Amino acid sequence: MNVRLYLLQRATAAIMVPLVLGHLAIIYYATSRGLSAADILGRTRGSIGWGAYYALFVLAASAHGAIGVRVIASEWTALRGRQLDVFALGAGIVLAVLGLRAVAAVVLP
């Protein structure tokens, strides 16, 4: 892995740490208050803040995961060079699209 990807993966990890902690705190709050899925969706629908929070989370996780998949693929497959880059980029795009669809399902009215 080159230095740029190494630094990008560390940066995405640093971005995700507070997001994961916030997500866990939200889960704790929701479960301790006995909120139903309908209650939670009622609070997230139409919220730009929640949409931005989880979109940032999805994009950071997608980039982080794609870099990790690239490393694993380079160790376990014959992919090298451009093929490896395209494979990792494809994995990142798939993760981002699926994650952003989930965010849209929870946030959009």
N, C-alpha and C positions, 0 to 999 in steps of 0.2 A: 504494500500500500504506500502511496506517495504521501508526502508531508501535508499537502493540501487536504487530501481526504482524511488523514489522521486528525488534523486540526478541526475540520468540519464535523467529524463524528464527535469529538470532544465538546465542541461548541453546542451541537444539538443535545448532547447529554446534559450540559449545563443549563440549557433552556428547559429541558424536560423535568429536571429535579423539582423546581418549585411548582410546575404544573401537575406533576404526579402527587406531590404533597397536598396541593389544593384539591385535586380530584378525590383523594382519600378522605380529606376533611369533609368534602361535600357528601360523599357516600355515608360517612359516619353521621353527619347531621340528618340526612334524609332517613336513614334507617332508625336512628334513635328517636325521631319524631313520628315514626310510623307513616311517612308519606307514601302514597301510592304512586304508581306510574302516571296516572292522570294528574295527580297533584304536581309532580315534577314537570310534566309536559306543560302544565298550565303556567308554570313559572319560567320555562325556557322559551316557549313559543313567542316569536317576534322580538326576542332579546338580541340586540346587536352585541352586547357585552359577552353573553354566553357563546354566541356564534364565533366571535373573535377569539375568545379563550380556547375553545375546542378546535377551531381551525388552526391556530398556532400550534396546538398540541399535535394535531394530525400531521401537519407539515413537518414539524421537527422529528416526529416519530418515523415518518416515511423516509426522510433523508437519512436518519440514523440507521434505520433498518436496511435500506438499500445499500449503504456502505458495508454493513455487516454481511449482507447476502453476497456482496461482491468479494469480500475476503474469503468467505466459505467456498464460494464457487471457484475462486482461484486455487484453493487448496485441494478441492475434491473433484474438479472436472478438468478437462483439457482446454477450457476457455482461456484465452489470453488476449491482451491488447484490446483492440476495438470491439471484438465480440464480447469480451468480459464487461466492457463499459456499457455497451448496448443492453446486455442482459441486466445489469444493475440498474440502469436508467429505467428499463421496462418494469422492473420490480418496484422501484420507487414510484413510478407513475400509477401502477395498479394499486399500491397501498394508499397513495394520496387520493385517488379517485374514490375508492371504497370508503375511506375515512371521511372525506368531505361529503359524500352522499349520506353517511350516517349523521354527520353534523347537521346537514340540511333537513333531514327527517325529524330531528329533535328541535330545531330552531325555527324553521320556516313555518308560517301560519298555514 
